[in-house]
């Protein structure tokens, strides 16, 4: 995104009831099962959902106490909590298929530490991961994705409490903001499609949705010129996995920065923290956020790169987009000193060996408030002073 001109920029979000997000939540519920039983478990779980069917496949290595029956119970509980008790997709009645086997010994050999060979824990895969932060919102997230998430999250909370029983679990939003001199100043258009009951009028749906838009967006951003598209097809009764099949990991831009920053291509959900697709992306966000919070730049993009079985990252790259007051090369060296970016170092620093993942599956992995039990630890600002000290 440019930072010194006028333009429009859009980002979308999807609710916890979107078919792909149902899959992400089920997959992360399984990760949490294993992390609770053994923080060193290895998990790579994929889920598919369609009309009254849940299919799981993948590779695991962990305690035998995590049985297929417990995994099925976790999957059904996750679907129930999202709110699916519909004829076409019901948490209790959906058929469940399970195709999960032991992790490859070849992968384990590269990832496991080996004291005899003086080998550190290696990365669970190769790849590139990006982190990003900017000053557009209080949590240092791009504004379009931040407000797209918030609209749907507030709608979901109201649905769960019974305040808006007319709405169903499946929903999507899209927020287009107008930027002037590189800063968001108003909403140009807002799109919300939400599942609703059979007898609920479109007028009522529009009234409900407009209320949440007005509640969430900054004062003065929504005006006479803002264009609204609420359920533009005119009807959205059939939704969720009954309306469209879902898969784990298909909403990687929704999960991150809404397209405002690069993405390495790897999904997060269903993966334990040895998979750097997840853990290194969390670490990159953590570092980028602390750089911006430290006053070193208004925007920061950070890239890390790994090879499977290799402990240390092959590269660390920082771009301050011309908004920084420090040389990027100096900052890159300082960041390597303040945080161990090996898979083990990231896991221990951020406390990723805990059952904290199911809550990340909807409304973004970034820009959330850190939880008291270690969830969203990558959103903390506890590296601000160490980074400053390294550069002083």
C-alpha positions, 0 to 999 in steps of 0.5 A: 500500500502506498503511504503518500497519495489518495486511493481506495483499499479493501479487505474482507473478513469471514465469520466463524460460521463460514465453511472454511472457518468451521474447518479452521476451528475444528483443526485448531481444536485438535491442536489444542487437544494435543497441546494440552496432553503434551506440549511437544506433540506434532500435529498437522490436521486438515478438515473438510466440511460439506452437507452434514459431513466432517472429514479429517485427515493428517499426521500426528505424533503425540500421546495415545490418550488423544484418541479418535473418539476424543478428536471427534468429540472436539470436532462436534463441540466446535461445530455446536459452539459455532451454532450449527444445528440446522438440517443441512449441517448439525453438530450432532448428526453430521457424519464423521470420517477420520483419516489421521496417521502417524507423522512421517519418520523422515520429517521427524528426523529433521525436526527433532533435536539430537544431543549426540549430533549436537543438533537443535530442533529444526523447522518443520518445513521450508518457506517464507513468512511475513509480519506487518504493523502500521499506525492506522489503528490502536492495535497497529493493524491495517484499518480495512481488515481491522474493521471488517473483523470487528463488524462480524465479531460484534455480530457473532457476539450478539448472536450468541447472547440472543440479542439478534436471534434472526442471524445465522452463523455464516457471514462475510464482510468487506470494507473499502476505505478512502485514504488521503495522504496515505491515511484512512479517513472514511468508508467508501463502501461496506459489504456485509452478507449474513445468513438469516432465518427463513422468515426474516425480511431483508429490511430487518437484516439491513437494519441489524447490520447497519447498527453494527456498522455504526457501532464499530466504525470511527465517528465521521467515517460513515456518511451520505456518500458511503455505499452499503451492500447488505445481502446483495443477492437478496436472500441468505438462508442456506449457508455454512457447509450446507451451502458451500464446502469448506477446507482448512487454510483457505482464508490466509489473507483474512487471517493476516493483514487483509492484503495490506502486506505480503504473505508467504502462502502458508496457512496457520490452523491445524499446525503445531508450533514446530511448523514455522508457517504458523510460529514464525509468522507469529514471531514476525508480527510480534517483532514488526509490532514492537518496532512500530510501537517503539517509535522506530517507524510508522510501518514495518514489514518483516520477512523470515525464511526457513529450511526444513530441519534447519534451526536458524532462519536463513534470512531476516529482512525488514522494510520500513517503507521510508517511514523509519528513523533507523537503518533497516540493516541495523534493525535487522541485526538488533532483532536477531539479538533480542529474539531467538528465531529458531523454532524452539526459541519462538515456541519458548519465547511466545509460550506456544506449547499451550492449548491456545489455538482454537480461539485464533481460528476466526476474526484474525490471528493478529490485532487481538488483545493478549489473553491472561493464559498466553493466547495471542502472546505475539501481540504483546509489546514487551520488546519495545525497550529491549529493541531500543536498548540494542539500538542505543 
